Amino acid sequence: MRGAPPPSATKAIPSSAQWSRDWHELGYTNASIWSVATSPDGHVFASGNTSHSMALWKFTSGGLRVWQAPVGVGGAAYTYAVGIAVDLHGDVVTGGSTFGSIFAPSQGGPDDAWLVKYPGQ
């Protein structure tokens, strides 16, 4: 979550859209967004994955990336975040599945479900 986000390019978009972003995460073979939610103050959160690790992104209401929270799982085949919600305080809850031990020892697999809450700051 620390450090400056990489630059993003704004593309030509239809007049009905406020903004769009696309990017390629350095060091990863792919990036996918599976779910998005907005906070009461207008921030946009997206959850998905980069290569085989879960990722959570926060954007301003104007589309500038504020931070990214990757959750890597060493040696695991994959970890995906497939859903996201934002509460009234702006805190973010996301969940998904993993083929490894993400926050605790594996529960017996092969696939374990997980859920995590981050402060939305």
Stockholm file with secondary structure:
# STOCKHOLM 1.0

chainA/1-121         MRGAPPPSATKAIPSSAQWSRDWHELGYTNASIWSVATSPDGHVFASGNTSHSMALWKFTSGGLRVWQAPVGVGGAAYTYAVGIAVDLHGDVVTGGSTFGSIFAPSQGGPDDAWLVKYPGQ
#=GR chainA/1-121 SS CCSCCCCCBCCCCCTTCSCCCBCCCTTCSCEEEEEEEECTTSCEEEEEEETTEEEEEEECTTSCEEEEEEECCTTCSCEEEEEEEECTTSCEEEEEEESSCSSSSCCSCSSEEEEEEECCC
#=GC SS_cons         CCSCCCCCBCCCCCTTCSCCCBCCCTTCSCEEEEEEEECTTSCEEEEEEETTEEEEEEECTTSCEEEEEEECCTTCSCEEEEEEEECTTSCEEEEEEESSCSSSSCCSCSSEEEEEEECCC
//
